[in-house]
Amino acid sequence: MGKLDGKVAFITGAARGQGRSHALRLAQEGADVIAVDRCADVPTVGYPMATEADLAETVRQVEALDRRIVARTADVRDTAALKAAVDEGVAELGRLDIVLANAGIASFAPVEDLTDEMWDEMIDINLTGVFKTVRAAIPHLRAHGQGGAIVLTSSTAGIKGLGNLAHYVAAKHGVVGLVKTFANEFAPDMIRVNSVHPTAVSTDMIHNRKTYGNFVPDKPEDEVTQDDVAPLFQGLNAMPVPWVETADISNAIVWLVSDDARYVTGVQLPVDAGSVIK
């Protein structure tokens, strides 16, 4: 028996990284999955986004766990595409119990160099996209009358400020505001809403030349290595690790969406090696 037997989860940004990890971890606990991802690059982001092949690999791995999955290409900024994805997923899988608004991007610049396009894409994806994800899903969570659980992916940047990330910090703080509002609004339906706040996670979002270059600006981007940046990332955390693994976030989410946390709502849960208390 898994903790999530008979449940269905809607996960954005599911093609790779944290999203794929969440899909697999929830499937291990018995959940079926509705998975969406943009599967196209974002102009203001300096690293490649996930591809349709990545999303197909998530499907393969979930099905290898003997769970069902409905996967669609959808941009979290696109209300119609999100609604179609979740509607089609529920039609096939029968219900919806869990929502993980995980999709997000990262980019870096000091305030004076942040362009309108960088600001707008960050807020549109990392904040408005989270709102649109929940808005598309909430009718299905309410429909069966048995409650549900929503987890929004924020960041340590949703708790404290970080340089060169004004747009990211604003979006991730905004996610906390959504958590607190949603938790109150959905509580009468026994739908719980919480956020997770990771420090750097070992995914393509940090392991790319553009991100490395922001940490070591005095060296050509194509020469910066993981060994160069690891001590700098470690300096962000209280515990002596440079980053956490996707499984660390997924395990926290499993607890938050399971009956083990049945009366936990409106909380901000750091999974951060002590970053926010440093």
C-alpha positions as a Markdown table, in Angstrom:
| # | Residue | x | y | z |
|---|---|---|---|---|
| 1 | Met | 0.0 | 0.0 | 0.0 |
| 2 | Gly | 1.3 | 3.4 | -1.0 |
| 3 | Lys | 0.6 | 6.7 | 0.8 |
| 4 | Leu | -1.2 | 7.9 | -2.3 |
| 5 | Asp | -3.1 | 4.9 | -3.6 |
| 6 | Gly | -6.1 | 5.9 | -5.7 |
| 7 | Lys | -5.0 | 9.5 | -6.0 |
| 8 | Val | -4.3 | 11.6 | -9.1 |
| 9 | Ala | -1.8 | 14.4 | -9.2 |
| 10 | Phe | -1.5 | 17.3 | -11.7 |
| 11 | Ile | 2.1 | 18.4 | -12.1 |
| 12 | Thr | 3.5 | 21.3 | -14.1 |
| 13 | Gly | 7.1 | 21.4 | -15.3 |
| 14 | Ala | 7.1 | 17.6 | -15.3 |
| 15 | Ala | 9.4 | 16.9 | -18.2 |
| 16 | Arg | 12.6 | 16.9 | -16.2 |
| 17 | Gly | 14.2 | 18.1 | -13.0 |
| 18 | Gln | 12.1 | 18.5 | -9.9 |
| 19 | Gly | 8.9 | 18.0 | -11.8 |
| 20 | Arg | 9.9 | 14.5 | -13.1 |
| 21 | Ser | 11.2 | 13.6 | -9.7 |
| 22 | His | 7.9 | 14.6 | -8.1 |
| 23 | Ala | 5.9 | 12.6 | -10.7 |
| 24 | Leu | 8.0 | 9.5 | -10.1 |
| 25 | Arg | 8.0 | 9.8 | -6.3 |
| 26 | Leu | 4.2 | 10.2 | -6.2 |
| 27 | Ala | 3.8 | 7.3 | -8.6 |
| 28 | Gln | 5.9 | 5.2 | -6.3 |
| 29 | Glu | 3.3 | 5.9 | -3.6 |
| 30 | Gly | 0.5 | 4.8 | -5.9 |
| 31 | Ala | -0.6 | 8.1 | -7.6 |
| 32 | Asp | -1.5 | 8.4 | -11.3 |
| 33 | Val | -0.2 | 11.6 | -13.0 |
| 34 | Ile | -1.3 | 14.4 | -15.2 |
| 35 | Ala | 1.9 | 15.9 | -16.5 |
| 36 | Val | 2.4 | 19.1 | -18.4 |
| 37 | Asp | 5.4 | 21.0 | -19.6 |
| 38 | Arg | 6.1 | 23.9 | -22.1 |
| 39 | Cys | 8.8 | 21.9 | -23.9 |
| 40 | Ala | 10.1 | 25.0 | -25.6 |
| 41 | Asp | 12.8 | 27.5 | -24.8 |
| 42 | Val | 12.1 | 30.9 | -23.1 |
| 43 | Pro | 13.8 | 33.9 | -24.8 |
| 44 | Thr | 15.0 | 35.6 | -21.6 |
| 45 | Val | 16.5 | 32.4 | -20.0 |
| 46 | Gly | 20.1 | 31.5 | -20.7 |
| 47 | Tyr | 19.8 | 27.7 | -20.6 |
| 48 | Pro | 17.7 | 25.2 | -22.7 |
| 49 | Met | 14.3 | 24.3 | -21.4 |
| 50 | Ala | 12.9 | 20.7 | -21.4 |
| 51 | Thr | 12.0 | 19.1 | -24.7 |
| 52 | Glu | 9.1 | 16.8 | -25.8 |
| 53 | Ala | 11.6 | 14.0 | -25.6 |
| 54 | Asp | 12.1 | 14.8 | -21.9 |
| 55 | Leu | 8.4 | 14.7 | -21.3 |
| 56 | Ala | 8.2 | 11.4 | -23.1 |
| 57 | Glu | 10.9 | 10.0 | -20.8 |
| 58 | Thr | 8.9 | 11.1 | -17.8 |
| 59 | Val | 5.9 | 9.2 | -19.3 |
| 60 | Arg | 8.1 | 6.1 | -19.8 |
| 61 | Gln | 9.4 | 6.1 | -16.2 |
| 62 | Val | 6.0 | 6.6 | -14.7 |
| 63 | Glu | 4.6 | 3.8 | -16.7 |
| 64 | Ala | 7.5 | 1.6 | -15.7 |
| 65 | Leu | 6.2 | 2.0 | -12.2 |
| 66 | Asp | 2.9 | 0.6 | -13.4 |
| 67 | Arg | 1.0 | 3.9 | -12.9 |
| 68 | Arg | -1.1 | 5.7 | -15.5 |
| 69 | Ile | 0.0 | 9.1 | -16.8 |
| 70 | Val | -1.6 | 11.6 | -19.2 |
| 71 | Ala | 1.0 | 14.0 | -20.6 |
| 72 | Arg | 0.4 | 17.2 | -22.5 |
| 73 | Thr | 2.5 | 20.1 | -23.8 |
| 74 | Ala | 1.2 | 23.3 | -22.2 |
| 75 | Asp | 2.5 | 26.6 | -21.2 |
| 76 | Val | 1.5 | 27.7 | -17.7 |
| 77 | Arg | 0.8 | 31.2 | -19.0 |
| 78 | Asp | -1.9 | 29.7 | -21.4 |
| 79 | Thr | -5.2 | 29.4 | -19.5 |
| 80 | Ala | -6.9 | 27.4 | -22.3 |
| 81 | Ala | -4.0 | 24.9 | -22.7 |
| 82 | Leu | -3.9 | 24.3 | -18.9 |
| 83 | Lys | -7.6 | 23.8 | -18.6 |
| 84 | Ala | -7.6 | 21.4 | -21.6 |
| 85 | Ala | -4.7 | 19.4 | -20.1 |
| 86 | Val | -6.3 | 19.0 | -16.7 |
| 87 | Asp | -9.8 | 18.4 | -18.1 |
| 88 | Glu | -8.5 | 15.7 | -20.4 |
| 89 | Gly | -6.4 | 14.1 | -17.7 |
| 90 | Val | -9.3 | 14.0 | -15.3 |
| 91 | Ala | -11.6 | 12.5 | -18.0 |
| 92 | Glu | -9.1 | 9.7 | -18.5 |
| 93 | Leu | -7.9 | 9.1 | -14.9 |
| 94 | Gly | -11.2 | 9.8 | -13.2 |
| 95 | Arg | -10.5 | 12.4 | -10.5 |
| 96 | Leu | -8.0 | 15.0 | -9.2 |
| 97 | Asp | -6.6 | 15.0 | -5.7 |
| 98 | Ile | -3.2 | 16.7 | -5.8 |
| 99 | Val | -1.8 | 19.8 | -7.6 |
| 100 | Leu | 2.0 | 20.5 | -7.8 |
| 101 | Ala | 2.6 | 23.9 | -9.3 |
| 102 | Asn | 6.2 | 23.3 | -10.0 |
| 103 | Ala | 7.0 | 24.9 | -13.4 |
| 104 | Gly | 9.5 | 27.8 | -13.2 |
| 105 | Ile | 12.5 | 29.6 | -14.7 |
| 106 | Ala | 15.6 | 31.3 | -13.5 |
| 107 | Ser | 17.6 | 34.2 | -14.8 |
| 108 | Phe | 20.0 | 36.7 | -13.3 |
| 109 | Ala | 20.8 | 40.4 | -13.6 |
| 110 | Pro | 21.3 | 43.4 | -11.3 |
| 111 | Val | 18.3 | 45.7 | -11.1 |
| 112 | Glu | 19.6 | 48.2 | -13.5 |
| 113 | Asp | 20.1 | 45.5 | -16.2 |
| 114 | Leu | 16.8 | 43.7 | -15.7 |
| 115 | Thr | 14.9 | 44.3 | -18.9 |
| 116 | Asp | 11.1 | 44.6 | -19.1 |
| 117 | Glu | 11.1 | 41.3 | -21.0 |
| 118 | Met | 13.1 | 39.5 | -18.2 |
| 119 | Trp | 10.7 | 40.9 | -15.5 |
| 120 | Asp | 7.6 | 40.1 | -17.5 |
| 121 | Glu | 8.5 | 36.5 | -18.3 |
| 122 | Met | 9.6 | 35.8 | -14.8 |
| 123 | Ile | 6.4 | 37.1 | -13.2 |
| 124 | Asp | 4.2 | 35.6 | -15.9 |
| 125 | Ile | 5.7 | 32.1 | -15.5 |
| 126 | Asn | 6.8 | 31.9 | -11.9 |
| 127 | Leu | 3.8 | 33.7 | -10.3 |
| 128 | Thr | 0.9 | 34.1 | -12.7 |
| 129 | Gly | 1.5 | 30.6 | -14.1 |
| 130 | Val | 1.2 | 29.2 | -10.6 |
| 131 | Phe | -2.1 | 31.1 | -10.1 |
| 132 | Lys | -3.4 | 29.8 | -13.5 |
| 133 | Thr | -2.4 | 26.3 | -12.7 |
| 134 | Val | -4.4 | 26.3 | -9.4 |
| 135 | Arg | -7.4 | 28.1 | -11.1 |
| 136 | Ala | -7.6 | 25.4 | -13.8 |
| 137 | Ala | -7.4 | 22.6 | -11.3 |
| 138 | Ile | -9.6 | 23.7 | -8.3 |
| 139 | Pro | -13.0 | 22.8 | -9.8 |
| 140 | His | -11.8 | 19.2 | -10.1 |
| 141 | Leu | -10.3 | 19.1 | -6.6 |
| 142 | Arg | -13.7 | 20.3 | -5.3 |
| 143 | Ala | -15.8 | 18.0 | -7.5 |
| 144 | His | -15.5 | 14.7 | -5.5 |
| 145 | Gly | -15.9 | 16.4 | -2.1 |
| 146 | Gln | -13.1 | 14.5 | -0.5 |
| 147 | Gly | -10.6 | 17.3 | -0.1 |
| 148 | Gly | -7.2 | 17.5 | -1.7 |
| 149 | Ala | -3.7 | 19.0 | -1.4 |
| 150 | Ile | -1.9 | 21.7 | -3.3 |
| 151 | Val | 1.9 | 22.4 | -3.1 |
| 152 | Leu | 3.3 | 25.5 | -4.8 |
| 153 | Thr | 7.1 | 25.5 | -5.4 |
| 154 | Ser | 8.6 | 28.7 | -4.1 |
| 155 | Ser | 12.3 | 29.0 | -3.1 |
| 156 | Thr | 14.5 | 30.3 | -0.3 |
| 157 | Ala | 14.1 | 33.4 | -2.4 |
| 158 | Gly | 10.5 | 33.4 | -1.3 |
| 159 | Ile | 11.6 | 33.9 | 2.2 |
| 160 | Lys | 14.7 | 36.2 | 1.9 |
| 161 | Gly | 16.2 | 38.5 | -0.6 |
| 162 | Leu | 19.0 | 37.5 | -3.0 |
| 163 | Gly | 21.1 | 39.8 | -5.2 |
| 164 | Asn | 20.7 | 39.8 | -9.0 |
| 165 | Leu | 17.3 | 38.1 | -8.6 |
| 166 | Ala | 14.8 | 40.9 | -7.9 |
| 167 | His | 12.3 | 39.5 | -10.4 |
| 168 | Tyr | 12.7 | 36.0 | -9.1 |
| 169 | Val | 12.5 | 37.0 | -5.5 |
| 170 | Ala | 9.3 | 39.1 | -6.2 |
| 171 | Ala | 7.7 | 36.1 | -7.9 |
| 172 | Lys | 8.6 | 33.6 | -5.3 |
| 173 | His | 7.4 | 35.9 | -2.5 |
| 174 | Gly | 4.2 | 36.3 | -4.4 |
| 175 | Val | 3.8 | 32.6 | -4.4 |
| 176 | Val | 3.7 | 32.7 | -0.6 |
| 177 | Gly | 0.9 | 35.2 | -0.8 |
| 178 | Leu | -1.1 | 32.8 | -3.0 |
| 179 | Val | -0.5 | 30.0 | -0.5 |
| 180 | Lys | -1.9 | 32.0 | 2.4 |
| 181 | Thr | -4.9 | 33.1 | 0.4 |
| 182 | Phe | -5.6 | 29.8 | -1.2 |
| 183 | Ala | -5.3 | 28.0 | 2.2 |
| 184 | Asn | -8.0 | 30.1 | 3.7 |
| 185 | Glu | -10.2 | 30.1 | 0.6 |
| 186 | Phe | -10.1 | 26.3 | 0.1 |
| 187 | Ala | -10.1 | 25.2 | 3.7 |
| 188 | Pro | -13.9 | 24.7 | 3.9 |
| 189 | Asp | -13.5 | 22.1 | 1.2 |
| 190 | Met | -10.7 | 20.3 | 3.1 |
| 191 | Ile | -8.2 | 21.3 | 0.4 |
| 192 | Arg | -4.8 | 22.1 | 1.9 |
| 193 | Val | -2.3 | 24.5 | 0.4 |
| 194 | Asn | 1.4 | 24.7 | 1.3 |
| 195 | Ser | 4.7 | 25.7 | -0.3 |
| 196 | Val | 8.1 | 24.2 | -0.5 |
| 197 | His | 11.2 | 26.4 | -0.4 |
| 198 | Pro | 14.3 | 24.7 | -1.8 |
| 199 | Thr | 17.8 | 26.0 | -1.8 |
| 200 | Ala | 19.7 | 25.3 | -5.0 |
| 201 | Val | 18.6 | 21.9 | -6.4 |
| 202 | Ser | 20.9 | 19.8 | -8.6 |
| 203 | Thr | 19.0 | 20.2 | -11.9 |
| 204 | Asp | 19.6 | 21.8 | -15.2 |
| 205 | Met | 18.4 | 25.1 | -13.8 |
| 206 | Ile | 21.6 | 25.5 | -11.9 |
| 207 | His | 24.0 | 23.2 | -13.8 |
| 208 | Asn | 24.4 | 25.3 | -17.0 |
| 209 | Arg | 27.0 | 27.6 | -18.3 |
| 210 | Lys | 24.9 | 30.7 | -17.9 |
| 211 | Thr | 24.1 | 30.1 | -14.2 |
| 212 | Tyr | 27.7 | 29.1 | -13.5 |
| 213 | Gly | 28.9 | 32.3 | -15.2 |
| 214 | Asn | 26.8 | 34.5 | -12.8 |
| 215 | Phe | 28.6 | 32.9 | -9.9 |
| 216 | Val | 32.1 | 33.3 | -11.4 |
| 217 | Pro | 31.8 | 36.5 | -13.5 |
| 218 | Asp | 35.6 | 37.0 | -13.9 |
| 219 | Lys | 36.0 | 33.8 | -15.9 |
| 220 | Pro | 34.7 | 33.1 | -19.4 |
| 221 | Glu | 31.3 | 31.2 | -19.1 |
| 222 | Asp | 32.5 | 28.3 | -21.2 |
| 223 | Glu | 35.4 | 27.7 | -18.8 |
| 224 | Val | 33.5 | 27.7 | -15.5 |
| 225 | Thr | 33.1 | 24.3 | -14.1 |
| 226 | Gln | 31.0 | 22.7 | -11.4 |
| 227 | Asp | 34.0 | 22.5 | -9.2 |
| 228 | Asp | 34.4 | 26.3 | -9.5 |
| 229 | Val | 30.8 | 27.1 | -8.4 |
| 230 | Ala | 30.3 | 24.3 | -5.8 |
| 231 | Pro | 32.0 | 26.2 | -2.9 |
| 232 | Leu | 30.0 | 29.4 | -3.8 |
| 233 | Phe | 26.7 | 27.5 | -3.7 |
| 234 | Gln | 27.8 | 25.9 | -0.4 |
| 235 | Gly | 28.3 | 29.3 | 1.0 |
| 236 | Leu | 24.6 | 29.9 | 0.7 |
| 237 | Asn | 23.7 | 27.1 | 3.1 |
| 238 | Ala | 24.3 | 26.5 | 6.8 |
| 239 | Met | 25.0 | 22.8 | 6.2 |
| 240 | Pro | 28.2 | 22.0 | 4.3 |
| 241 | Val | 26.5 | 21.0 | 1.0 |
| 242 | Pro | 26.3 | 23.0 | -2.2 |
| 243 | Trp | 22.9 | 21.9 | -3.3 |
| 244 | Val | 20.2 | 19.3 | -2.5 |
| 245 | Glu | 18.8 | 16.6 | -4.7 |
| 246 | Thr | 15.4 | 16.5 | -6.4 |
| 247 | Ala | 14.5 | 13.5 | -4.2 |
| 248 | Asp | 14.8 | 15.7 | -1.1 |
| 249 | Ile | 12.1 | 18.0 | -2.4 |
| 250 | Ser | 10.0 | 15.2 | -3.7 |
| 251 | Asn | 10.0 | 13.4 | -0.3 |
| 252 | Ala | 8.9 | 16.6 | 1.4 |
| 253 | Ile | 6.1 | 17.0 | -1.0 |
| 254 | Val | 4.9 | 13.4 | -0.5 |
| 255 | Trp | 4.6 | 14.1 | 3.2 |
| 256 | Leu | 2.7 | 17.4 | 2.5 |
| 257 | Val | 0.2 | 15.8 | 0.2 |
| 258 | Ser | -0.4 | 12.6 | 2.2 |
| 259 | Asp | -2.7 | 12.0 | 5.1 |
| 260 | Asp | 0.3 | 12.2 | 7.4 |
| 261 | Ala | 0.0 | 16.0 | 7.0 |
| 262 | Arg | -3.8 | 16.0 | 6.9 |
| 263 | Tyr | -4.2 | 19.2 | 9.0 |
| 264 | Val | -1.1 | 21.0 | 7.7 |
| 265 | Thr | -2.1 | 24.0 | 5.6 |
| 266 | Gly | -0.8 | 27.5 | 4.8 |
| 267 | Val | 2.8 | 26.6 | 5.8 |
| 268 | Gln | 6.1 | 27.5 | 4.1 |
| 269 | Leu | 8.4 | 24.4 | 4.3 |
| 270 | Pro | 12.1 | 25.1 | 3.6 |
| 271 | Val | 14.1 | 22.2 | 2.3 |
| 272 | Asp | 17.3 | 24.2 | 2.2 |
| 273 | Ala | 20.2 | 22.8 | 4.2 |
| 274 | Gly | 19.7 | 25.8 | 6.6 |
| 275 | Ser | 19.9 | 28.5 | 3.9 |
| 276 | Val | 17.2 | 30.7 | 5.3 |
| 277 | Ile | 18.5 | 30.7 | 8.8 |
| 278 | Lys | 22.1 | 31.4 | 7.9 |
